[in-house]
Structure formats: structure tokens, C-alpha cells
Amino acid sequence: MDCRILKIALDTPLDFIFDYRWQGDISILGEPVAGQLAIVPFGRREIVGVIVEVGNSSDLPQDKLKDVLGIRAQIAPLSAPWVALCRFAADYYHRPLGEVAIPGLPKNLRTLKSTALDRALKKIGKDLAVHDATPAGMTVLNADQQQAADTIAAAEGFAPVLLYGVTGSGKTEVYLQAAVQILMRSAQKEEPAQILILVPEINLTPQLENSVRARFPGVMVATLHSGLAEGERMMHWLAAHHGQARIILGTRLAILASLPHLKLIVIDEEHDPSYKQQEGLRYSARDLAVWRARQLAIPIVLGSATPALETWHHAQSGRYRKLALPARAIKDAVLPKVRLIDMERDKPADGITSTLIAALKLRLEKGEQSLLFLNRRGYAPVINCDACGWVSNCTRCTSFMVLHKPEHRLRCHHCSLELRIPKSCPTCGNVDLQPLGRGTQRIEENLQRLFSQARILRIDADSTRRKGSAQAAFDSVHRGEVDILIGTQMVAKGHDFKNLTLVGILNPDTALFSHDYRASERLFAQLMQVAGRAGRAAQKENGSASEVLIQTRYPQHPLYAAVIGHDYDSFAAVLLEERRHAALPPFVYQALLRAEAKELQSALEFLQLASECIEHPGITMNDPIPMTMTRVANVDRAQLLIESASRPALQAFLTVWIAALRDIKTRARWSLEVDPVDI
């Protein structure tokens, strides 16, 4: 029997690597290696961890160590670069290594029984595809697209590229044709290659997957996102881990997948805030992707019509190469004309102006599709009593209960509390309660009254709760079975509706007055993205030019002028200059300490102690303040913003600071977010 000391990362909040003994016959069982999964006892439980180091000694006496119960030898070890990626993420975001490495693995791989694993391994062995990278039915690219694809495919070493293309410019075709060149070149050299393409949301994966599978019939394609059933997710993860899947599509969690032959990373819609995880390990998939590309010395493409200001700044400063696609890919398809509707002159009735109603009627007569965009689901944001002023506040949060009329419910979108709609005012008994404001359900009701013969469809988080319902809804739009589509941000990006020629945007003004310094950047991106759904096909002979109508009370606002001109360059230049003068990202680096407690004062007191517990030269420590949404699910929340002009200085401070925070006795729960996107 041989004895080894295995250092194992476990999914626990303790920031330790745990030592275990492995005693086994190497001649029979083989030498344990870093990257293998091991089953170990932990307290009264048995859990799965990742071996990160194999040695012969421990700082603890060997008789105090527990024995490894088993090793998952039936799958290949996770690679050293993958472990290094997890180590970097753990260090940068200041979380235990196990909290990074383990949750990224399929749930069935983390269970103690190996039945599901053995079944999946057997199935992927049968489903092994012929790795023929020869494409089928390739689209002919225009000159700008071809140059971009060739440049990406020919890049050597770490080569970050911003693919800056207007909506409908064919960025996906560039990704695919660059992938073709890389896969075929690797096949000629008899070297395996893998391509990772990330999209910001689950509902964008089916459309992309269909395109990829049609284009690469001889290549195994894997998809990785949280919407997959656990068995399916493990199948796809194993196919990627063993190198069988050559093209991997996924959302942000796919950046932590095991990809031993990775040769190209693509981040589509790289500006999207969905790439930032908002719970647990609050990582940026985009930023980790850039680090992973640098680690592996491979090219990475960040594609967007409205790049994040950080990405744009890197391109302007020469850190990233910028490749431009200034025109739409389809011949005779042009960007839609954007017009503003002054709501002070054209007063809306039930949320829709007469100008927009007339435009909708015209598109219906021509047999063309229209989209109304309102980023507010439900029927109305609140109901109130005119007699006494009562409003439908959530009893557990500092927010309103949203009226969902079809379900006859009031629902809090923060804590998920649901209540029946009261028959009378809880305060004064008045039975005449009125909805205030408008959500997608109320707009849908109004459109059904205005256009009773039209086929109207609403797509939002409420209408697509059942698995597969979102894709079914989008498919019906693509088949031409919908005349007017109403939707939230779910419909704003990535979808290619060939017959959609009119976009109406309702109530965008609220973002103009947000306290969040990123609000204008996000609003501009949102407007440009949803506007880009119009006019993506060539104009018909009898058709009218595509257009975007924005209802606003502030038609003179400079943001709308930039949207009218489709002028991201000038808009970004102004925003970057404002950020520079205000010392905001990307010219400063931030971290956010959050605290939660039953009483707000407890959270604020902890943050005050945190701000004073160690010296912080070169670090700006702002005052503790309540969060904008102060109370959620009966828990009060506060925050403390830390800033520095130097990223290394901030990281060095955080390492020391977190150790000091752990020594503070408090009942408040706290968490740290590096590079926060919501402040």
C-alpha cells in the first residue's frame, strides 16, 4: 500500500485547501494526479472535491488526516490550465478555490454515486461524431466580413479583437467562418481544436445552435447553460471535457467549462450585463474569457454593435484590435430610420400615441410585423387608492407589488411574494382601486382592443415560464404567425426577424434620471439593440422603409440624438470623457462590500467597522450607505464602495482587508464584489 497526501479543493465557504490521505496500490489503481475528482469525508458528509496537488507531506500529522474514499478515474483529469483558471478567479474575486471549481461542474458529476456518470460516458461513446470540419452551405461574405474572418483566423498567440458591427452586419457569419478556418487548419495538422462561443442569455442559444449544426454537420456541438436538464448538461460537459465536442455554445457558466483543446473564444453581445454573475461568485464571464485567452495564447473576439465602455476604451488605446462592420450584411438591407414622438405634443392614450398607432396600422395593411418594446412586465407597476393615497407596497421589500391582471395577483419582483388583488383599500375601504403606469400586459390589452383582428403576442418572463415556451414563441414570430410582438429585453437582441419593419419603444425616459452612472450607457445599448430588430431583410418592392419610433418627453436629450444618428462613436467618446473627469471606470477600479441584517443599523455598523479596521493608503473608502433597494425579503442591506486608480493596489488591499473582516464579530452577513456593475 502506498500513501500520498492529496490537497483537495472543496465547495465550502472556508478558504482552505484540505489535506487527505490516499492509501492504495499504485500498481492496481494508478497514481492519483491533480485535476481528478475525489470523494472525501467532510464533517458528517461525504462530498466530491478536486485534487489540486499530490505530495508526500502535510503540515498536519498524518494520523490526523482522513482518508480519500474514492477517485473518479473513469474520466480524464481536469487540465492544469483549467485549475489555473479557477485559481485566478478565486484569487481575483477573493473566494475559496472550491467555490469556483466545484459549482462549475455538472451536478450529476458532483454526486456520490457514479451511475449517471457511467451511463453518460457510455452514451457519448456511442454518439461520437466524425470530426469532419468541412462546412455546409457557407454564406458568401461581403468584403468587410471576409477581412474580419480572415484576420481572426490568422491571428497567432493572444489576440483580443473587438468586432464592432452595426446590428444586422453579420457578426455571427464572421464567427462561423473564422471557426471554419481554424477547425480545418487543425484537421490538416491532425491537431484537435475547440471553439467556444458565448451568448448572454439562454433564449439566444437555440437560434445559434441551429445555425452552427446546419453549418457543421460533421462536427459534434455541445451546449452549456443552466436551462439544460442535469443529465443533458453532463453529457455535453463530458463531450467538451474529453475533446469530442469541437464547438461549444453557452452562457456565462460555459467560460468555466473544461476545454482541453481551446483555440478560439467568441463573446457575442459582449456589452451585455448578463455576463456578470450576480450571486455567489460574482464573476464577469467576459473578463475571465479574456484572461483565459491570454493564458492559452489564443485569439478572442468580443462582438457588439454597442461595446461596453471598458472594451471600447481598450480598443481606442490599442490594447484590443478593432475590426469594423459598418453596413448590414444583406444587400439592400439598411439601418432603420429613427424618429422621436414628443409625448407633450402627441399625448398617449393608454400608453400609445396616435403617431405610433397609425404606424402600426400601416404595417398591418402591408402584411409586415411590428415590435413594441417596454422593459416592464406585468399589467401595472402599482395600484393605488385615490381616496387615501394607499399604494400596493410590498410588506417585505422597499418596492411595490406589481399588478398581474391575468393572474389576478399582486407580485413582488424582488422577493416573489404574491397576494390576491384586494377588493377594497386596506386602509379606508374604498373599492375604486386604480392601476398606475403600464406594463407589457396592459399594453397587450390595449392593442387587442385597438387591433382586434391582429395576431398579437407578448414575450416576457411571465409568458415564457414553462420550459420551451420562449423558443416556441420566437419560432411563431419567425414563421410569420404574429403581426404585433410586445416584449421586454428578451426580444431586444440577437433575434433575426425577417419581416419586422417597425419598432416602437415605450417609456424609455426613466433611465435618463437614474442614480446609476452606467444607466445612460445601458439605455443607449438597449435602444440601439432593439432598434436593430427592424429592417434586417432587403426591402420589398411594395414595402415601406423600416423605422423606429421612440415615445419620449425629452426629445432634445443628447442621448436620443445619438440614437437617431446610430452614432455610437460620438456617444462613447462623450461618456468616456465624463467618466475620466468623474474618476469612474474604466479609469478607476472598484470593489463593493455589501452587508445584510435584520436591522439596517446593524449592517451600517459593520460597514463602518470595516472601513476603519485597517489602514488604507492609496485606497478611497466611501461612506457606508443603504442600498437603493434597502429591504428585500425582510432583510436590510447596505454597501461600502472602495476605489483605487491601481488594480494591483486594490487587489493587494482586498487580500489583507478580507482577512481583517473575518475577525470582526457581527451578526450581519457580508459579501465582496470586485468590479461591480450595479452600485
N, C-alpha and C positions, 0 to 999 in steps of 0.2 A: 504494500500500500504506500502511495506517495502522498505527501502533504504539501499543499500550496496555500498561500494566503491570497484570497481574491478580494479586491477592492470593488465594491458594488454600489452603484447609484440607485437609490430607491425613491419612489414618489411619496415623499414626506415633506412637511414644512421645515424639517430640521436640515440645516445647511451643512451636512456631513456626507462623506463617502464612508460607507460601513465596511469593516473588515470581517470576512468569514473564512472558515477553514474548508478546504476541499480535500477530501481524502478518497483516493480512488486509484485503481490500477491503470496507469497511463497506457500500458501495452494493450489494454482492452478498450478503455473508454476514450483514450486520446488525451492530449494535453489541453486543458482549458485555455481559451485565448480571449483577449479583450474584444468586446463587441458582441459576445454571446449573451443570451438571456439565461438567467439563473433563477431558480425557485429557492427562496430562503425563508427561514422563520423570522418574524419581526413582531416582538411582543407576543400576543396570543394568536397572531395571524400568520398565515403563510402567503407571501406575495412574490411577484416577479420583478426582478431588477436587471440592470445592465452591468456586465463586468467591464470596468474601465481600466483595470490593471491587474496583472498576475505577478506575484512575487513570492518570496520565501520568508518574509519577516513582517512583523506588525509592532506598532508601539504598545500594544496591549499583550499581556501574557496569552500564549496560545490556548491554555486551558480555560480562559475566559471567553474565548470566541465560540460562536455557534457554527454548526456545520451547514454547508450548502446541501440542500435536499435533492437538487437535480439540475441538469443543464439542458437547454433546448438545442441539442446538437443536430436536429433534423433540418434546421435552416442555417444558411450561411451567416457568419458573424457580421454584425454591423461594422462598416468600414471605419478605419481611423479618421478619415476626413469627416465622416458623419459625427463621430464622437467629438471631434474638434469643433464642429459647427455648434453642437449642443453646449460645449464648454464655453464658447464665445458668447452664445445667447444668455447662458446662465450668469456669466461674469458681467456682461454689459447691462442686463436688466436686473441684476442683483437678486437672482432667485437660485434656489438649490438646483444642482445639476439634474437630479432625479425628476424634479418638477418640469424640467424642459424635455428630457429624453423620453420618459415613460408615457405621458399622455399623448405624445405624437404617434405612438404605436397603436395598431388596431386593438380594440377592446378584447377580441377573442384571442389575441396573442398574449394578453396580459392575464388571462385566466389560468388557474392551476391545471385544469385538465387539458390534454393535448388533442382530444378527439376532433374538435373543429379544425385545428391546425393540420392534422394528418389528412383529414378529408379535403381541405383546401389544396394542400400540396399535391395530392393525387389528382385533383381536378385540373389544376393548372398544367400538370404534366401532360394530360390528355389534350388540353386546349392550346398547346404550344403552337404558335403560328409560324409559318415560313417567313423569315425576315427578309422579304423582298422589298427594298425601298423604292422600286420603280413606281412612280406616281401614275394615277389615272386621271384623265380629263383635266389637265392643267390649264388654268386660265392664262390668256396672254396678257402680260403686264404692260402698263404704259412705261415711258422712259424713266420717270421718277421712281416708280415702284421697282423696276428691274435694277436700277442702280442701287437702291436701298437693299434689296435682297442679296445682290452680289457682294456688296460691301460687308454686310453682316456675315455671310457665309465664308468670306475670305479672311475675316478677322483672325488674328493669332494672339494667343495669350488673353489676359484680362482686357476686355474692350467694351466699356459701357457706352451704349448708344441710345440717344433719345430719338425715337421715331415720331416726329411731330407732324401729324397729318390731320387735315380737316375731317370732320365727320363724313363718312362715306368715301374716303380716299383709298380704301382697300388695304388697310394695315394688316388685316388677317391674311390676305393673299401674300403679302410680303413675308410674314412669319412663316407661312407654309412653304413658300418656295425657297426661303433660306434653309428651312429644315430639310427639304428635299436634297439640296446640295450637300449638306453636312452628312446626312444619312448615306447617300450614295458614295460620297468620298470615303467614308468609313468602311462601307461594304467592300469597296475596291481594295482597301488596305487590310481587309479581313479583321477590322477592329470594331468592337461593339460601340454603339453610340446611343445616347438617350437625349431627348428634347423635353424640357419642362415648360409648359405654357400655363400661366396663372390668369384667372379671371376673378373679378371682385365678388361676384355673387353666384350662388348655386344655380339660379334660374337662367344664367348665361351659358352654363356648361352643355346642355343638350344641343343647342344650335351649333356650338363649336365642335362638339363631338361628332355630330352628323357630317360636318364638313371634312373633318380630319379622317374619319373612317372611309368616306367616299373617295378621298384623295389618296389614301394609303391602304388599299385593300389587302396588301401582303404584310402589313406591319401590325404587331399587337399594340393596342392602345389601352391605357389604364386611366381611370378617373378616380380622383381622391377628393371627397368633400363630406361634410357631416350629414348630408341627406341620404347617404347610402345605408342600406341595411348592414348590420355588423358582419355577416358572412360575406357579403359582396365586397365590403370595404377591405376585408382581409385578403380576399382573392386578388384584388387589384394591387394592394400594397405588396404582397408577395411577388406578384409578377414584375413589379418595379424593382423590388429588392434583389431579385435573382437575375435581373437584367433582361428578362423576356420581353417586358413592355418597353418599346423603344420611344413611344410618345406618351407623355404623362400630362393629363389635363387636371386642373384642380383649383380650389380656392386657397385661401391663405395657409391652411394647415398643410398643404402639399409641399411647402417650402422645407418642412422638416422631414420629408419622406427620405427613405434610403434609396439613393440613385447612384449605383457604383460606376456608371459609365456616362455621367452627365457631360454634355458637350455644348449645350446652349440653354439659356434661361430667357423666357419671354414673360414680361409683366404687362398684360393688356390693361388699358384704362388705369395706368399706374397712379394717377392722381386720386383715385377713389379712397375715401376714408375707411372703407370696409377692409382694406388690407391691414388695418391696425386692430389687433385683438383688444377687446375692452374688458375682459375678465381674466382672472388668474394671471398667467404670464402675459403681460401686456406688451406683446412684441409687434414690430412692424414687419410684415412679410416682405414688403418691398426692400426695406433696408437689409434684412437678413439675406435676401436674394443677391443684393449687390456684394455683400461680404462673401457669400458662398461662391459667386463668380470669381472674385478676386482670389479666394483660397485655392480654387481649382484652375485658375488661369484660363478661363473660358469667356466668350462674349456673353453679354446680357443686353437685352433690348427692353427699353421702357417706352411703351407706346401710349400716346394720348393726343387728343385734339386740344386739351386744356391741361397741360402738365402742372403738377404740383410746383409751387414756387421754389421749393428746395431743389427739385430736379431741373427746373428752368435756370436757376442760378448756377448750378453745376455746368450746364450746357453753355451758358453765357461766359463762364470763367474758363472754359476749355477742359474741365475735368471729364465731361462727357462729350462725345461727338454727336452733333445734331444732324439728322437726316430728315429732310422736309418732303412732305407730300402735299403740295399746295392746291391740288384740284381733285375733284371727285373722280373715282376710277371709271365709272360707267360713262361712256360717251354721251354727251348732251344732257347729263345729269348735273344740275348746278345747285349751289347752295340756295336755300330758300330766302326770299326777301322777308326781312323782319320789320314789323310795324308796331308802333305803340298805340294803345287805345287809352286816351285820357279819361279816367273814370269820373273826373269832376265835370266833364262836359257830357259824356255818354254814361249816364247813371245806370248801373247794372240792376236788372230785375232778377231776384233770386240768384244773384251771383254771376250772371252772364249779361254782357252788354248787347245792345241791339246790333252793333257792328259785327260782333262775333257770331250772333245768331244768324245774321244774313250770310256770313261766310260759310257757316255750317250748312245752311240750306242750299247754297250754290254747289258745294261739294257733293251733297246728296243727289242733286239733279244730274251731276256729271258722272255719278257712279264711283266717286273717289272716297277714300277713307279719311277720317279726321281723328285727331287725338286731343283730348282736353287733359291738361296736366295740373294736378292740385296735390301738393305734398302734405295732405292732411286727411287721414282716413276717418271713418265714422260718419255720422249724419251731421252732427254739430259739435263744436268743441266744448259746449257747456249749455245747460238750461238754467233759466233764472225766473224769479218771481218779480213782476213789475210792482207789486203792492208793497213788499217789504225789502226787496233787494237781495233776497236769498239766491245763492248760486250753488251749483252742484259740485262743491268741493269734495275731494277725496278725504276720507277721515283718517287715512294712514300716510298721506303724502302731501307735500305742498304743491298740489296740482289739481286740475279739475277732473271730474268724471265726465268722460266723453259720451255723448248720446249716440247709441247704435239703434236706430229706429226699427230696422227689420227684425232684430232680435229682441226688441222691447227691453233693452238693458242699458244701464249706465256702466261704463267700463273705464277703469284707470289704466292707462297705457304704460304706467311705470311699475305698479305692484300687482296688476292683474285682478284687483278687486272688482267684483261685479255685483250690481244691485238692480232690483226692479225699478222701473221708472215710477216715481211717486205719483199717486193720483191727485195729490194736492200738496201745497207748500208745507214742508215740515215745520216751518216757523209760524206762519199766520193762517194756514188752511186754505189759501187762495187756490182754486182749481185751474186757473189760467196760467199754466207754466209755459214759457216760450223758449224755443231753441235760439241760441245766439251764434252767429257765424255759420260757416258751411264746410262740410267735409265731402268726401267723394260720394257717399251715399245720398246726400241731399242734392248734389249736382246731378247724379243719375236720375233721381226722381223728377227733377225739373226738366231734364232732357226728354224723358219719356212722355211728359206732358206736352212739350213743345213739338216733338217729332214722334208721334205715336206709331208711325209706320216704319221708323228706322230700326235697324238691328243695333242695339246698344249693349256694350259690355263694360263692366267695371273690373279692373285688376288691381288689387291691393292686398295687404296682408290678411284682411278679413275674408275676402272672397277666394283666397287660394290656400286655405289652411290645410286642406286634405292633400295627402301625398299625390303628386302627379297632376293636381288641378291647375297649377300655374302653367305647366307645359301644354296642357290641353287647351287652356285659354289662349296662349300665344299661337298655338297651331291654328285655332279657329280664325285668328286675325290674318295669319299668313294665307289661309285658304280663301280669304275674301268673304267670310261669313259674318263680318262685323262692319257696320257703317261708321259708328262713332265709338271710340275707345276712351274710357275715363280711367286715369291711373295715377299712382304715386310714383316715387322714384324707381319702382320696379320696372317701369316702362321707359325710363329716361335714357337708357344707354344700351348699346350692344345689339339691339334688335333691328333687323333689316326688313321693314315693312314696305314692300314694293309699290303698293297702291296708295300709300298715305301721302297726302299732299297739303294738309292743313294741320298746324299745331296751334292750339290755344292755351295760353298759360294764365292761370288764375291765381291771384293773391300772392305774388312773389315779394311784395313790399316789406313784409315783416322782417325779412333777413337784413334789410338795409339798416336797421336800428338795433341789431344785436350787440351785446357786450363782447362777444367773441371776435377777436381780431381776425380770425380766419373766415368769418361769415361772408364777406364780400367775395373772397376767392371761391368759396364753395358755391355761392349763388351764381356767379358768372359761369362756373363749370357746369352747374346743373342746367342753366338756361341754354348754354351752347349745346350740351349733350341732347337735351330733349328737342331743341330746335333741329338738331341733326337727324331726327327721325323722318323729317319731311323731305320729299323730292329726291329720294335716293335712286330712283329709276329714271330712265330717259323720259322726257316729257312727251305725252301723247299728242297727236296732231290736233285733236279737238279738245285737249285738256288745257287747263289754266295753269299758270306758273305756281309752284309751291310757295307757301307763305307761312309765316309765324306771327301770330297776334298776341301781344302781351298786354294784359289789362293792368294799369298802374295809376296811382295818384301822383306819381312823381316822374313825369315823362322827361324832365330836364336833368335827371340824375346822370352823372357821367358813366356809371356802370352800364346803363341802358344804351348810351351812345356807343360804347364799345361792343355791345351785343349786336346792335344794328349793323355795325361795320364788320362783324365777325373778326374783330381786331384784338386777338389775344396778346400779341406782341406789345402793343402800347399799354394795354391794361396791366400786364405783368410788370412792365417797366415802372409804371407809377406805383404799384403795390410794393415792389422791391425797394424803391426809394423811400416810401413811407416806413417800411419795416427797418431799413437801415437807420433812419433818424430816430425811430422809437426803440431801437435796440431789441428787436424781436426776431425770432427765427426767420430766415436761416443765418442771421448774423449774431445769434446768441444761442446757447444750449440750455435746455430746461429739464427739470425733474419736478414731479408733483407728489407731495406726501399727503395722502388722504387719511382721515380718521373718522370712525363711525362709533356712535354711542347712543344709549337710550336718551340721554340729555345732551343738548348741544354744548353746554358749558364744559362737560367732561371732554368732549372732542377738542374744543378750543384750548383747554388747559394742557392737554397732552401735546398739542402742536406748539404751544408756547414753550413748554419744557424742551421740546425737540429743537426749537430754534436757538436755545441757549445752552444746550448740553455740551457742545464743543466749540472751539474757535473755528472761524471760517474765513480766513483772509482770502481775498480774490473771489469770494462767492457772495452773490446777492441773495439775502434771505428776506423775502417779503413777509408782511404780517399775516398771521393766521386769519382766515375769514370763513364764514359759512359758504357752502357751495350754493350755486344758483338754485338748484333743486335741493333744498336743505333737508327735507324729510322724505324718505322713501320707505314704505313698509314699516312704519313706526320706528325708524332708526334715523337719528340726526347725523348730518355729515358736514365736515369742514375740511379745508385744504390749506396747504402751505406751499407756495411756489418758490423754487430755488433756481437761480440762474447763474451762468458764467459765460464769459467770452471765449473760454477754452474748454473743449470737450474733454481732453485728458485731465485737466484740473478738476472739472466737475466729477468725472468718474473716480478720481483718487479721493476726493472729498466724500462721495457717497459710500465708498467702501468702508471708510473709518466711521462715518456717521451712522450707518446701519448697525454696526456693532454697538455703538453707544445707545441707539434707540432701543435695542433689545434689553438693555439694563434698566430702562425706565419702567417703573411699576405703574400700570394704568389698566383700567377696565375697557378703555377704548380699543377697538380693532383698527389696525393701520395697515396701509399698503403703499408701496412706492411705484410710481410710473415714470420711466425715463422717456424723454421725447413725447410728452403728452400732446394729444391732438384736440382735446376738449378741456378747456380751462374755465 
